Structure formats: C-alpha cells, structure tokens
Amino acid sequence: MVSDSIFNNIEDAFTKIGYKHNHIQKDYRYADLFSVDVPVRTVRRAIFGYEPFDYRSACFGIQIAESTKSSFVLANELRAFGSPQILIGGFVNKCVKSI
C-alpha cells in the first residue's frame, strides 16, 4: 500500500505551484461514460482548476500503477475523468544483498 506521506508530498507540490488545496480531491469518484461494465471509477488524487469539479475542470489525475494492469490499460480506464494529464506512479522494490 502506498503511504499517505507520498500523496501529502504530491498535494504540497500542487499547492506550491498555485492550485487551491480544496481543488485537490482524494479518491475522487466519477462516472465512466465510456464503459458499459464499470459505471463509476476512482482516481487516487484529482486536481481541478475551478469548481464545479467535473471533466471540464479536471487538470491532473494521479493514480498508482497496479501489478495486474499495464499503464496503457490503466490510462485508458481514466479517459472519462477528463484531465489532459494523468500521472501514473510506480514503485520499485529494491533488494539489498549482504556480502
């Protein structure tokens, strides 16, 4: 599971470049009008330029990569969110080997 501190850092970065804190939404749910199987999806962080919050005011979506889906599939699922930019983060597990 991704630490909340990582998302706090992301939120801080967006507020530092001028986005209002209340325009950064956590676990934002939106209607997926492109899908017949999944009517509602969730993006981990949604950054909006203005209210009301919808596909017209969406600026960035931030999602964490899933091991069961390619980034292409994940980005395609986020099309209905409407933002021109989707950031998909992934994490690399490092192995430290003792000698």
C-alpha positions as CSV (number, residue, x, y, z in Angstrom):
1,M,0.0,0.0,0.0
2,V,1.2,3.5,-0.9
3,S,2.0,5.7,2.1
4,D,-0.2,8.7,2.7
5,S,3.0,10.8,3.1
6,I,3.7,10.3,-0.6
7,F,0.3,11.7,-1.5
8,N,0.8,14.5,1.0
9,N,4.0,15.5,-0.8
10,I,2.2,15.4,-4.1
11,E,-0.6,17.7,-2.7
12,D,2.0,20.1,-1.3
13,A,3.7,20.3,-4.7
14,F,0.5,21.2,-6.4
15,T,-0.4,23.9,-3.8
16,K,3.1,25.3,-4.2
17,I,2.5,25.9,-7.9
18,G,-0.8,27.6,-7.3
19,Y,-3.6,25.0,-7.0
20,K,-6.0,25.6,-4.2
21,H,-5.9,22.9,-1.5
22,N,-9.7,22.4,-1.8
23,H,-9.3,21.7,-5.5
24,I,-7.2,18.6,-4.8
25,Q,-9.7,15.8,-4.2
26,K,-8.8,12.5,-2.5
27,D,-10.2,9.2,-4.0
28,Y,-12.4,11.2,-6.4
29,R,-15.2,9.1,-7.9
30,Y,-16.5,9.9,-11.4
31,A,-18.9,8.4,-13.9
32,D,-17.2,6.3,-16.7
33,L,-19.3,7.1,-19.7
34,F,-17.0,5.1,-21.9
35,S,-17.5,1.8,-20.1
36,V,-20.6,-0.5,-20.0
37,D,-19.2,-2.7,-17.3
38,V,-17.9,-0.2,-14.7
39,P,-20.2,2.8,-14.3
40,V,-18.1,4.5,-11.6
41,R,-14.3,4.7,-11.2
42,T,-12.0,6.3,-8.7
43,V,-8.8,8.2,-9.2
44,R,-6.5,8.5,-6.2
45,R,-5.9,12.2,-6.5
46,A,-7.8,14.6,-8.7
47,I,-6.6,18.1,-9.3
48,F,-9.1,20.7,-10.6
49,G,-8.7,24.2,-11.9
50,Y,-12.0,25.5,-10.8
51,E,-15.4,24.5,-9.5
52,P,-17.7,22.6,-10.2
53,F,-15.4,19.6,-10.2
54,D,-16.0,17.6,-13.3
55,Y,-14.4,16.5,-16.6
56,R,-14.3,20.1,-17.8
57,S,-12.3,21.4,-14.9
58,A,-10.1,18.4,-14.3
59,C,-6.4,19.3,-14.8
60,F,-4.5,16.3,-13.4
61,G,-5.3,12.8,-12.3
62,I,-2.8,10.8,-10.2
63,Q,-3.1,7.0,-10.0
64,I,-0.8,4.3,-8.7
65,A,0.2,1.5,-11.1
66,E,-1.3,-1.9,-10.5
67,S,0.7,-5.1,-11.0
68,T,-2.3,-6.7,-12.8
69,K,-2.7,-3.9,-15.4
70,S,-0.4,-2.3,-17.9
71,S,-0.1,1.5,-17.7
72,F,-1.8,1.7,-21.1
73,V,-4.9,-0.1,-19.8
74,L,-4.9,2.0,-16.6
75,A,-4.6,5.3,-18.5
76,N,-7.4,4.1,-20.9
77,E,-9.7,3.5,-17.9
78,L,-9.1,7.0,-16.7
79,R,-10.2,8.7,-20.0
80,A,-13.6,9.6,-18.7
81,F,-12.1,11.5,-15.8
82,G,-11.3,14.1,-18.5
83,S,-8.0,15.6,-17.4
84,P,-5.4,16.3,-20.1
85,Q,-2.7,14.8,-17.9
86,I,-2.7,11.5,-16.0
87,L,0.3,10.7,-13.8
88,I,0.7,7.0,-13.1
89,G,3.3,6.3,-10.4
90,G,5.0,3.0,-9.8
91,F,7.4,1.8,-7.1
92,V,10.4,-0.3,-7.5
93,N,11.3,-2.8,-4.8
94,K,15.0,-2.9,-4.0
95,C,16.8,-5.9,-2.7
96,V,19.8,-5.3,-0.6
97,K,22.2,-8.2,-0.6
98,S,24.7,-8.7,2.2
99,I,28.2,-9.9,1.3
